[in-house]
């Protein structure tokens, strides 16, 4: 699920921390973030966040399990549905609260 949040005044490190995500990799202005749902590594929410000026474009999905083959990127992921939509809403709400509704 892709969505954009505009006019974020914080950097991605602060935003990730505020949302409960950890940055696991970067590639230019794209950040790879995860939020575990329990003490295991999976399932977990996974975001690719791209900074465009003061806007962030989020590409969110739910990784259900680890990739089967070493080095493979294919996994059992959910890109749409109520769980992913609820997490996207939570992200929007947290950022809106911290920015006094200026970010949405």
NURO-712105 format. One line per 4 residues: number of its first residue (from 1); their letters; for each residue x, z, y of N, C-alpha, C, O. Coordinates in pm, whole numbers, padded with zeros to 5 digits. Atoms other than C-alpha are relative to their C-alpha. Layout:
<rs>
NUM	A	X,Z,Y,X,Z,Y,X,Z,Y,X,Z,Y  ...
</rs>
This chain:
<rs>
1	XXXX	00085,00000,-00116,00000,00000,00000,00091,00000,00123,00177,00087,00137  -00078,00009,-00122,00149,-00106,00332,-00083,00044,00120,-00201,00010,00131  00065,-00039,-00125,00063,00054,00666,00106,00030,00104,00221,00059,00071  -00091,-00022,-00111,00221,00097,01009,-00048,00118,00083,-00167,00134,00107
5	XXXX	00029,-00107,-00094,00239,00402,01230,00085,-00028,00123,00207,-00041,00114  -00065,00040,-00124,00324,00326,01591,00045,00120,00083,-00010,00230,00073  -00048,-00095,-00101,00517,00515,01858,00044,00134,-00056,00007,00239,-00002  -00055,-00124,00054,00692,00770,01641,00125,00033,00081,00217,-00048,00091
9	XXXX	-00109,-00039,-00088,00929,00960,01866,00117,00065,-00074,00223,00085,-00016  -00105,-00063,00080,01132,01120,01584,00075,-00105,-00081,00028,-00218,-00098  -00072,00090,00088,01396,00964,01364,-00053,00015,-00143,-00129,00107,-00172  00054,00002,00136,01330,00888,00998,00038,00126,-00078,-00039,00170,-00164
13	XXXX	-00039,-00122,00070,01522,01195,00878,-00099,00112,00030,-00142,00183,-00061  00097,-00103,-00039,01290,01426,01073,-00138,-00029,-00057,-00206,00061,-00105  00131,00039,00052,00979,01232,00970,-00006,00026,-00151,-00104,00081,-00200  -00003,-00020,00145,01079,01238,00600,-00010,00148,-00033,-00087,00187,-00121
17	XXXX	00001,-00145,00025,01145,01612,00610,-00138,00058,00027,-00189,00139,-00051  00132,-00049,-00038,00816,01678,00785,-00106,-00037,-00105,-00199,00040,-00129  00096,00048,00100,00629,01476,00520,00028,00054,-00140,-00053,00035,-00231  -00035,-00050,00132,00807,01646,00228,00070,-00102,-00086,00076,-00087,-00208
21	XXXX	-00072,00105,00072,01003,01334,00131,00150,00019,00015,00197,00083,00110  -00146,-00002,-00002,01374,01299,00054,00048,-00144,00006,-00003,-00230,-00065  -00060,00134,-00007,01581,00996,00152,00099,-00013,-00115,00192,00067,-00127  -00090,00018,00113,01750,00863,-00161,00092,-00120,00018,00190,-00135,-00055
25	XXXX	-00085,00117,-00023,01897,00540,-00020,-00039,-00063,00134,-00150,-00042,00183  00029,00077,-00121,01920,00324,00291,00057,-00139,-00016,00153,-00161,-00090  -00049,00137,-00002,01966,-00046,00348,-00031,-00056,00139,-00140,-00108,00162  00025,00042,-00138,02005,-00133,00716,-00100,00094,00063,-00077,00214,00071
29	XXXX	00103,-00084,-00062,01689,-00011,00888,-00116,00028,-00097,-00225,00065,-00053  00099,-00032,00103,01498,00033,00559,00047,00123,-00077,00162,00132,-00120  -00032,-00127,00064,01485,00378,00402,-00083,00016,-00127,-00202,-00017,-00128  00062,-00020,00130,01403,00463,00040,-00028,00150,-00012,00065,00230,-00018
33	XXXX	00041,-00141,-00001,01206,00792,00024,-00083,00033,-00123,-00158,-00051,-00173  00085,-00045,00111,01052,00993,-00260,-00051,00141,00026,00012,00221,00096  00057,-00135,00000,00828,01298,-00293,-00049,00028,-00140,-00142,-00035,-00189  00037,-00037,00137,00807,01461,-00634,-00133,00075,00001,-00164,00147,00097
37	XXXX	00128,-00069,00013,00470,01588,-00752,00010,00125,-00086,-00082,00207,-00088  -00024,-00120,00081,00616,01848,-00990,00150,00017,-00016,00226,-00048,00056  -00143,-00027,00015,00953,01977,-01110,00074,-00111,-00074,00197,-00117,-00067  -00061,00115,00063,01018,01665,-01316,00021,-00108,00107,-00028,-00095,00219
41	XXXX	-00021,00110,-00095,01131,01344,-01148,-00121,-00092,00014,-00135,-00162,00114  00116,00089,-00001,00806,01164,-01234,-00122,00078,-00042,-00109,00171,-00122  00030,00103,-00100,00537,01107,-01128,00050,00042,00138,00073,00160,00164  -00045,-00026,-00137,00647,01076,-00766,-00053,-00108,00092,-00072,-00223,00051
45	XXXX	00033,00100,-00101,00539,00905,-00448,00130,-00062,00047,00232,00006,00060  -00120,00076,-00037,00785,00637,-00339,-00035,-00087,00121,-00132,-00162,00119  00023,00077,-00123,00808,00485,00009,00125,-00077,00037,00236,-00024,00031  -00101,00074,-00073,01015,00210,00158,-00048,-00001,00144,-00153,-00058,00175
49	XXXX	00038,-00009,-00141,01005,00282,00531,00097,-00084,00081,00218,-00070,00070  -00083,00086,-00084,01129,00024,00778,-00027,00033,00146,-00142,00033,00190  00015,-00033,-00142,01192,00119,01140,00008,-00128,00082,00102,-00207,00070  00005,00114,-00092,01092,-00141,01398,-00023,00056,00140,-00137,00075,00182
53	XXXX	00011,-00067,-00129,01168,00008,01738,-00048,00141,-00021,00013,00217,-00096  00056,-00134,00019,00952,00320,01764,-00111,00002,-00105,-00176,00104,-00126  00102,00010,00105,00718,00198,01488,00066,00007,-00137,00181,-00034,-00155  -00046,-00003,00138,00755,00262,01115,-00101,-00073,-00087,-00221,-00047,-00079
57	XXXX	00083,00069,00098,00620,00028,00846,00027,00067,-00134,00141,00069,-00181  -00011,-00071,00127,00554,00220,00525,-00054,-00088,-00113,-00161,-00147,-00100  00045,00065,00123,00529,00058,00181,-00001,00110,-00106,00104,00151,-00156  00019,-00118,00084,00389,00332,-00044,-00053,-00039,-00138,-00138,-00126,-00150
61	XXXX	00057,00011,00134,00332,00348,-00418,00029,00128,-00078,00107,00212,-00034  -00018,-00116,00088,00315,00605,-00698,00074,-00046,-00125,00023,-00128,-00201  -00075,00027,00123,00585,00585,-00967,-00053,00095,-00107,-00041,00216,-00094  00054,-00084,00107,00420,00707,-01287,00109,00047,-00097,00103,00158,-00150
65	XXXX	-00107,-00038,00093,00735,00705,-01501,00127,-00076,00034,00126,-00174,00109  -00132,00058,-00021,01102,00618,-01501,00006,-00141,-00060,-00058,-00168,-00161  -00019,00132,00063,01205,00254,-01562,00054,00015,-00142,00133,00105,-00169  -00034,-00011,00142,01250,00193,-01934,00146,-00039,-00026,00214,00024,-00107
69	XXXX	-00133,00052,00027,01576,-00003,-01919,00096,00035,00112,00058,00034,00230  -00104,-00033,-00097,01900,00097,-01745,00016,-00116,00099,00033,-00230,00058  -00018,00100,-00103,01929,-00090,-01414,-00125,-00080,00032,-00125,-00159,00127  00125,00072,-00024,01573,-00223,-01434,-00079,00068,00111,-00075,00190,00125
73	XXXX	00082,-00055,-00106,01341,-00179,-01138,-00147,00008,-00040,-00226,00075,00027  00140,00000,00044,01019,-00238,-01329,-00039,00140,-00049,00037,00204,-00122  00048,-00131,00040,00815,00077,-01377,-00152,-00002,00001,-00214,-00100,00044  00145,-00012,00002,00460,00193,-01424,-00042,00058,00135,-00049,00180,00150
77	XXXX	00032,-00045,-00135,00358,00211,-01056,-00140,-00038,00042,-00195,-00140,-00001  00130,00027,-00059,00031,00230,-00870,00020,-00030,00148,00079,00050,00221  -00017,00043,-00139,00019,00042,-00539,-00129,00016,00080,-00127,00011,00203  00130,-00017,-00064,-00350,00094,-00463,-00079,00103,-00078,-00039,00144,-00187
81	XXXX	00086,-00094,00068,-00627,00333,-00554,-00012,00130,00076,00058,00150,00176  00031,-00122,-00074,-00757,00672,-00450,00118,00095,00018,00129,00158,00123  -00114,-00091,-00012,-00436,00868,-00517,00095,-00050,00109,00141,00029,00192  -00090,00059,-00100,-00222,00631,-00309,-00065,00005,00138,00002,00036,00237
85	XXXX	00071,-00004,-00128,-00487,00610,-00034,-00003,00142,00058,00010,00160,00179  00001,-00139,-00045,-00510,00991,-00017,00137,00040,00056,00145,00109,00157  -00135,-00031,-00050,-00131,01017,00023,00025,-00072,00133,00086,-00014,00223  -00015,00072,-00127,-00135,00750,00297,-00075,00073,00112,-00024,00085,00223
89	XXXX	00077,-00077,-00099,-00406,00948,00478,00072,00130,00036,00074,00169,00153  -00074,-00124,-00026,-00201,01268,00442,00119,-00028,00092,00146,00049,00185  -00115,00038,-00084,00103,01093,00593,-00046,-00024,00143,00015,00025,00238  00053,00027,-00135,-00103,00965,00887,-00040,00130,00070,-00011,00147,00189
93	XXXX	00045,-00127,-00059,-00253,01312,00944,00116,00088,00042,00115,00144,00152  -00116,-00084,-00033,00081,01495,00935,00070,-00054,00123,00105,00023,00213  -00067,00058,-00116,00238,01253,01180,-00087,00012,00125,-00035,00041,00233  00090,-00013,-00116,-00069,01256,01408,00001,00142,00054,00005,00161,00175
97	XXXX	-00003,-00140,-00045,-00068,01637,01418,00130,00032,00072,00130,00102,00173  -00129,-00033,-00060,00301,01651,01498,00026,-00077,00128,00115,-00041,00205  -00017,00082,-00121,00267,01386,01771,-00124,00007,00089,-00142,-00077,00178  00121,-00017,-00082,-00062,01510,01919,-00085,-00126,00008,-00133,-00164,00115
101	XXXX	00082,00120,00014,-00247,01199,01798,00054,-00120,00077,-00018,-00217,00096  -00057,00114,-00071,-00011,00969,01990,00049,-00108,-00095,00062,-00223,-00055  -00064,00093,00092,00131,00803,01677,-00096,-00097,-00065,-00053,-00201,-00114  00094,00085,00074,-00186,00651,01537,-00064,-00102,00093,-00147,-00182,00049
</rs>
